[in-house]
Amino acid sequence: MRVVVAMSGGVDSSAAAALLHEQGHEVIGVALRLSRSDRPSAPGRCCSPDDLDDARAVADTLGIPFYVFETTELFEEKVIRPFVSSYLDGETPIPCTACNREVKFGHLLARARALGGKLATGHYARIDERGGTYRLLRGVDHARDQGYFLYDLGQEELADLVFPVGGLSKAEARDVARRAGLGTADKPESQDICFIPDGRTAAFVERVAAKEGRAPLPGQVVSTQGEVLGTHAGLHAYTVGQRKGLPPAASVASPRPGLRLPLYVTELRPAENQVVVGDAGALDRARFAVSCAAWVAGHPPPEDETLIVRVRHRHEGAPCTIRATDDGFIVHALAPIRSPAPGQSAVLYRGDEIVGGGIIARG
């Protein structure tokens, strides 16, 4: 079959292209230009000009055609601006999920279909098809699993997607690239946020916000009892569960009424422009709301079914039941979950199967 492979210049997408080429498919390599910057990326980041060169070199080695699609405006509109706005509103967004939804499995999948092919990526996830129904599964290598970022893929998208490395470990993917003679075989993994190469998220948000005339505003740091403990320079510099970076008055060693050290950010209140801090116990939630739900099967699971919910990519997961709402669901955890942060994704699993998920809501 004809397969369009999204090639980032990393080892995973390189191995995906090599596997499909090995299997005799007609492979077309494509890369996305997400930034107009010509500056090289720092080690461990992806989607830089250097990465485009690496992707082109892989395609040349495999002997497959290669194209670069210009998507800078789309990426800025659908990923960067919502990311900045979400941080300014006291949320902790996941840009990878938005990029997957809007750019890779929206725009790029449409391009692949227009070329009469399926779309393949280097994600560590699997697709299982039985009788015309598709299930999305975690990657075999749970340490590398990326299904958490793919929960909003539905039946229509899964029918035209291929995840060639989902059944491999990272070491096996490197072996595939090495066997094919690809220069990316030993390339370091990409980490952090691709469009923030220095890792300074708060500074990035400030720069973009300033260009749009929406500078972060200073406000109060208060205790869960309402006591003013200090000031902050903007909600964008904090996230629920954060311990470092609190003002000195919120980190003093002397006992204070109603406060047990150490203190953590327990809530961000954009309406009052307040950072709320409390002890570790104030981070636990047995019930929380999730908005913008998406279901792989097209409908929510039964409300009496016990599932596993993960509230962060590295979260090991916790058993829960859910109750569907108009645009989301309510998570009822069997035991309190630490730090579900608004803006992050809550993703539901049935064993290795990804059922669906949504965005953790405030309140």
URWO-V224019 format. One record per pair of residues at least 12 apart in sequence whose C-alpha atoms are under 10 Angstrom apart, sorted by the first residue. I is the first residue (numbers start at 1). J is the second residue. If there is no record, write none. Layout:
i = [I,I]
j = [J,J]
//
This chain:
i = [1,1,1,1,1,1,1,1,1,2,2,2,2,2,2,2,2,2,2,2,2,2,3,3,3,3,3,3,3,3,3,3,3,3,3,3,3,3,3,3,3,4,4,4,4,4,4,4,4,4,4,4,4,4,4,4,4,4,4,4,4,4,4,4,5,5,5,5,5,5,5,5,5,5,5,5,5,5,5,5,5,5,5,5,5,6,6,6,6,6,6,6,6,6,6,6,6,6,6,6,6,7,7,7,7,7,7,7,7,7,7,7,7,7,7,7,7,7,7,7,8,8,8,8,8,8,8,8,8,8,8,8,8,8,8,8,8,9,9,9,9,9,9,9,9,9,9,9,9,9,9,9,9,9,9,9,10,10,10,10,10,10,10,10,10,10,10,10,10,10,10,10,10,10,11,11,11,11,11,11,11,11,11,11,11,11,11,11,11,11,11,11,11,11,12,12,12,12,12,12,12,12,12,12,12,12,12,12,12,12,13,13,13,13,13,13,13,13,13,13,13,13,13,14,14,14,14,14,14,14,14,14,14,14,14,14,14,14,14,14,14,15,15,15,15,15,15,15,15,15,15,15,15,15,15,15,15,15,16,16,16,16,16,16,16,16,16,16,16,16,17,17,17,17,17,17,17,17,17,17,17,17,18,18,18,18,18,18,18,18,18,18,18,18,18,18,19,19,19,19,19,19,20,20,20,21,21,21,21,22,22,22,26,26,26,27,27,27,27,27,27,27,27,27,27,28,28,28,28,28,28,28,28,28,28,28,29,29,29,29,29,29,29,29,29,29,29,29,30,30,30,30,30,30,30,30,30,30,30,31,31,31,31,31,31,31,31,31,31,31,31,31,32,32,32,32,32,32,32,32,32,32,32,32,32,33,33,33,33,33,33,33,33,33,33,33,33,34,34,34,34,34,34,34,34,34,34,34,34,34,34,35,35,35,35,35,35,35,35,35,35,36,36,36,36,36,36,37,38,40,41,41,41,41,41,42,42,42,42,42,42,43,43,43,43,43,43,44,44,44,44,44,44,44,44,44,45,45,45,45,45,45,45,45,45,45,45,45,46,46,46,46,46,46,46,46,47,47,47,48,48,48,51,52,52,54,54,54,54,55,55,55,55,55,56,57,57,57,58,58,58,58,58,58,59,60,61,61,61,61,62,62,62,69,69,71,71,71,74,74,74,74,75,75,75,75,77,78,78,78,78,78,78,79,79,79,79,79,79,79,79,79,79,79,79,80,80,80,80,80,80,81,81,81,81,82,82,83,83,83,83,84,84,84,84,84,84,84,84,84,85,85,85,85,85,86,86,86,86,87,87,87,87,87,87,87,87,87,87,87,87,88,88,88,88,88,88,88,88,88,88,88,88,88,88,88,89,89,89,89,89,89,89,89,89,89,89,90,90,90,90,90,90,90,90,90,90,90,90,90,90,90,90,90,90,90,91,91,91,91,91,91,91,91,91,91,91,91,91,91,91,91,92,92,92,92,92,92,92,92,92,92,92,93,93,93,93,93,93,93,94,94,94,94,94,94,94,94,95,95,95,95,95,96,96,96,96,96,97,97,97,97,97,97,97,98,98,98,99,100,100,100,100,101,101,101,101,101,104,104,104,105,105,105,105,105,105,105,105,105,106,106,109,109,109,110,110,112,112,113,117,117,118,118,118,118,118,118,119,119,119,119,119,119,119,120,120,120,120,120,120,121,121,121,121,121,121,122,122,122,122,122,122,122,123,123,123,123,123,123,123,123,123,123,123,123,123,124,124,124,124,124,124,124,124,124,124,124,124,124,124,124,124,124,124,124,125,125,125,125,125,125,125,125,125,125,125,125,125,125,125,125,125,125,125,125,125,125,126,126,126,126,126,126,126,126,126,126,126,126,126,126,126,126,127,127,127,127,127,127,127,127,127,127,128,128,129,129,132,132,133,133,133,133,133,133,134,134,134,134,134,134,134,134,135,135,135,135,135,135,135,135,135,135,136,136,136,136,136,136,136,136,136,136,136,136,136,136,137,137,137,137,137,137,137,137,137,137,138,138,138,138,138,138,138,138,139,139,139,139,139,139,139,139,140,140,140,140,140,140,141,141,141,141,141,141,141,142,142,142,143,143,143,144,144,144,144,144,145,145,145,145,146,146,147,147,147,147,147,147,147,148,148,148,148,148,148,148,148,148,148,148,148,148,149,149,149,149,149,150,150,150,150,150,151,151,151,151,151,151,151,151,151,151,151,151,151,151,152,152,152,152,152,152,152,152,152,152,152,152,153,153,153,153,153,153,153,154,154,154,154,154,154,155,155,155,155,156,156,157,158,170,171,171,173,174,174,200,201,201,202,202,202,202,202,202,203,203,205,205,206,206,206,215,216,216,216,216,216,216,217,217,217,217,217,217,218,218,218,218,218,218,218,219,219,219,219,219,219,219,219,219,219,220,220,220,220,220,220,220,220,220,221,221,221,221,221,221,221,221,221,221,221,221,221,222,222,222,222,222,222,222,222,222,223,223,223,223,223,223,223,223,223,223,223,223,223,223,224,224,224,224,224,224,224,224,224,224,224,225,225,225,225,225,225,226,226,227,227,227,227,228,228,228,228,228,229,229,229,229,229,229,229,229,229,229,230,230,230,230,230,230,231,231,231,231,231,231,231,232,232,232,232,232,232,234,234,234,234,235,235,235,235,235,235,236,237,238,238,238,238,239,239,239,239,239,239,239,239,239,239,240,240,240,240,240,240,240,240,240,240,240,240,240,240,241,241,241,241,241,241,241,241,241,241,241,241,241,241,241,241,242,242,242,242,242,242,243,243,243,243,243,243,243,243,243,244,244,244,244,245,245,246,246,246,246,246,250,250,250,250,250,251,251,251,258,258,259,259,259,260,260,260,260,261,261,261,262,262,262,262,263,263,263,263,263,263,263,264,264,264,264,264,264,264,264,264,265,265,265,265,265,265,265,266,266,266,266,266,266,266,266,266,266,267,267,267,267,267,267,267,268,268,268,268,269,269,280,280,281,281,281,282,282,283,283,283,283,283,283,284,284,284,284,284,284,285,285,285,285,285,285,285,285,285,286,286,286,286,286,286,286,286,286,286,287,287,287,287,287,287,287,287,287,287,287,287,288,288,288,288,288,288,288,288,288,288,288,288,288,288,289,289,289,289,289,289,289,289,289,289,289,289,289,289,289,289,289,289,290,290,290,290,290,290,290,290,290,290,290,290,290,290,290,290,290,290,290,290,291,291,291,291,291,291,291,291,291,291,291,291,291,291,291,291,291,292,292,292,292,292,292,292,292,292,292,293,293,293,293,293,293,293,293,293,293,293,293,293,293,294,294,294,294,294,294,294,294,295,295,295,295,295,295,296,296,296,296,296,297,297,297,298,298,299,299,299,300,300,300,300,300,300,300,300,300,301,301,301,301,301,301,301,301,302,302,302,302,303,303,303,303,304,304,304,304,305,305,305,305,306,306,306,306,306,306,306,306,306,306,307,307,307,307,307,307,307,307,307,307,307,307,308,308,308,308,308,308,308,308,308,308,308,308,308,309,309,309,309,309,309,309,309,309,309,309,309,309,309,309,309,310,310,310,310,310,310,310,310,311,311,311,311,311,311,311,311,311,311,311,311,311,311,311,312,312,312,312,312,312,312,313,313,313,313,315,315,317,317,317,317,317,318,318,318,318,318,318,318,319,319,319,319,319,319,319,319,319,320,320,320,320,320,320,320,321,321,321,322,327,328,328,328,328,328,329,329,329,329,330,330,331,331,331,340,340,340,341,341,341,341,342,342,342,342,342,343,343,343,343,343,344,344,344,344,345,345,345,345,345,346,346,346,346,347,347]
j = [20,23,24,25,26,27,116,117,118,20,24,25,26,27,28,112,113,115,116,117,118,119,17,20,21,25,26,27,28,29,112,113,115,116,117,118,119,120,160,161,162,17,20,26,27,28,29,30,65,66,108,109,111,112,113,115,116,117,118,119,120,121,161,162,17,18,20,27,28,29,30,31,66,108,112,117,118,119,120,121,122,161,162,163,164,28,29,30,31,32,55,67,68,104,108,109,112,119,120,121,122,28,29,30,31,32,47,51,52,54,55,56,58,59,66,67,68,120,121,122,29,30,31,32,33,46,47,48,51,52,53,54,55,56,121,122,190,31,46,47,48,49,50,51,52,53,54,55,56,57,58,59,183,184,187,190,44,45,46,47,51,52,54,55,58,122,183,184,185,186,187,188,189,190,54,55,58,122,170,173,174,175,176,177,178,182,183,184,185,186,187,188,189,190,121,122,123,124,164,165,166,170,173,174,176,177,184,185,187,189,29,55,58,120,121,122,123,163,164,165,173,177,184,29,54,55,58,59,62,121,122,165,173,174,176,177,180,182,183,184,185,58,121,122,164,165,172,173,174,175,176,177,178,179,180,182,184,185,120,121,122,123,162,163,164,165,166,173,176,177,29,58,59,62,64,120,121,122,164,165,176,177,58,59,61,62,64,164,173,176,177,178,179,180,181,182,164,165,173,176,177,180,120,162,164,62,63,64,180,62,176,180,64,65,117,59,62,63,64,65,66,117,118,119,120,59,63,64,65,66,67,112,115,117,119,120,55,56,58,59,60,62,64,65,66,67,68,120,52,55,56,59,65,66,67,68,69,108,112,47,51,52,53,55,56,66,67,68,69,70,71,108,47,48,52,67,68,69,70,71,72,75,103,104,108,47,48,49,51,52,68,69,70,71,72,73,75,47,48,49,69,70,71,72,73,74,75,76,103,194,195,47,48,49,70,71,72,73,75,76,195,48,49,70,71,72,73,49,50,197,194,195,196,197,198,190,194,196,197,198,199,187,188,189,190,191,197,187,188,189,190,191,192,193,194,197,188,189,190,191,192,193,194,195,196,197,198,199,189,190,191,192,193,194,195,197,190,194,195,194,195,197,184,67,68,182,183,184,187,67,68,182,183,184,68,182,183,184,177,180,181,182,183,184,182,182,180,181,182,183,180,181,182,108,111,103,107,108,99,102,103,107,98,99,102,103,102,95,98,99,101,102,103,93,94,95,96,97,98,99,100,101,102,103,195,95,98,99,195,205,208,205,208,209,212,95,98,95,98,205,343,201,202,204,205,206,207,208,209,236,205,208,209,214,236,205,236,342,343,201,202,205,206,216,234,235,236,237,238,239,343,202,205,206,209,214,215,216,217,234,235,236,237,238,270,273,216,234,235,236,268,269,270,271,273,342,343,234,235,236,237,238,239,240,267,268,269,270,271,273,274,275,341,342,343,362,235,236,238,239,240,267,268,269,270,341,342,343,344,360,361,362,236,237,238,239,240,341,342,343,344,345,360,341,342,343,344,345,359,360,149,193,312,313,343,344,345,359,149,193,194,195,344,149,150,192,193,194,148,149,150,151,152,344,345,149,150,152,149,149,150,152,153,149,150,151,152,153,119,120,121,119,120,121,150,153,157,158,160,161,153,157,157,160,161,157,160,160,161,160,160,161,157,158,159,160,161,162,157,158,159,160,161,162,163,160,161,162,163,164,165,161,162,163,164,165,166,146,162,163,164,165,166,173,138,139,144,145,146,147,149,150,162,163,164,165,166,137,138,139,140,141,142,143,144,145,146,147,163,164,165,166,167,168,169,170,137,138,139,140,141,142,144,145,146,147,148,149,150,162,163,164,165,166,167,168,352,354,138,139,140,145,146,147,158,161,162,163,164,165,166,167,352,353,139,158,159,161,162,163,164,166,167,353,158,353,158,159,155,159,155,156,158,159,296,297,154,155,156,157,158,159,296,297,153,154,155,158,296,297,352,353,354,355,150,151,153,154,155,158,296,297,349,352,353,354,355,356,150,151,166,349,350,351,352,353,354,355,150,166,167,349,351,352,353,354,163,165,166,167,168,169,352,353,165,166,167,168,169,352,165,166,167,168,169,170,171,166,169,352,169,170,314,166,168,169,170,314,166,169,313,314,166,313,166,313,347,349,352,353,354,310,311,312,313,314,345,346,347,348,349,354,356,357,312,313,345,347,357,296,347,354,356,357,293,294,295,296,345,346,347,348,349,354,355,356,357,358,292,293,294,295,296,298,347,354,355,356,357,358,294,295,296,297,298,354,356,294,295,296,297,298,356,295,296,297,298,296,298,296,296,189,185,186,185,186,187,237,236,237,216,234,235,236,237,238,236,237,236,237,234,236,237,234,233,234,235,236,237,273,232,233,234,235,236,273,231,232,233,234,235,273,274,231,232,233,234,235,270,272,273,274,275,232,233,234,235,272,273,274,275,276,233,235,246,247,249,250,265,268,273,274,275,276,277,249,250,265,267,274,275,276,277,278,250,258,259,263,264,265,266,267,274,275,276,277,278,279,258,259,265,266,267,275,276,277,278,279,282,257,258,259,276,277,278,276,277,257,258,276,277,249,250,274,275,276,246,247,248,249,250,251,252,275,276,277,246,247,248,249,250,275,246,247,248,249,250,274,275,245,246,247,273,274,275,270,273,274,275,268,269,270,273,274,275,268,275,265,267,268,275,264,265,266,267,268,275,339,341,342,343,264,265,266,267,268,275,276,277,283,338,339,340,341,342,263,264,265,266,267,277,278,279,280,282,283,284,338,339,340,341,263,264,265,266,277,339,262,263,264,265,266,277,278,279,280,262,263,264,265,264,265,263,264,265,275,277,262,263,264,277,278,263,264,277,278,279,277,278,279,278,279,280,281,278,279,280,277,278,279,280,276,277,278,279,280,281,282,276,277,278,279,280,281,282,283,339,277,278,279,280,282,283,339,278,279,280,281,282,283,284,339,340,341,282,283,339,341,342,362,363,341,342,362,363,362,363,338,339,336,338,339,338,339,336,337,338,339,340,341,335,336,337,338,339,340,331,332,333,335,336,337,338,339,340,320,331,332,333,334,335,336,337,338,340,320,321,322,330,331,332,333,334,335,336,337,340,322,329,330,331,332,333,337,340,342,346,360,361,362,363,322,323,324,325,328,329,330,331,332,340,342,346,358,359,360,361,362,363,322,324,325,327,328,329,330,331,342,343,344,345,346,347,357,358,359,360,361,362,324,325,326,327,328,329,330,342,343,345,346,357,358,359,360,361,362,326,327,328,329,345,357,358,359,360,361,324,325,326,327,328,329,345,346,347,356,357,358,359,360,327,328,347,355,356,357,358,359,348,354,355,356,357,358,353,354,355,356,357,354,355,356,355,356,324,355,356,322,323,324,325,328,329,355,356,357,321,322,323,324,348,350,355,356,321,322,323,324,321,322,323,324,320,321,322,323,320,321,322,350,319,320,321,322,332,333,334,348,349,350,319,320,321,322,333,347,348,349,350,351,354,355,320,321,333,334,346,347,348,349,350,351,352,354,355,321,322,331,332,333,337,345,346,347,348,349,350,354,355,356,357,337,340,345,346,347,348,349,357,337,338,339,340,341,342,344,345,346,347,348,357,358,359,360,339,340,341,344,345,346,347,344,345,346,347,337,338,337,346,347,348,349,333,334,335,336,337,348,349,331,332,333,334,335,336,337,348,349,332,333,334,335,336,337,348,333,334,348,348,358,357,358,359,360,361,357,358,359,360,360,361,346,348,360,360,361,362,359,360,361,362,359,360,361,362,363,358,359,360,361,362,358,359,360,361,357,358,359,360,361,358,359,360,361,359,360]
//
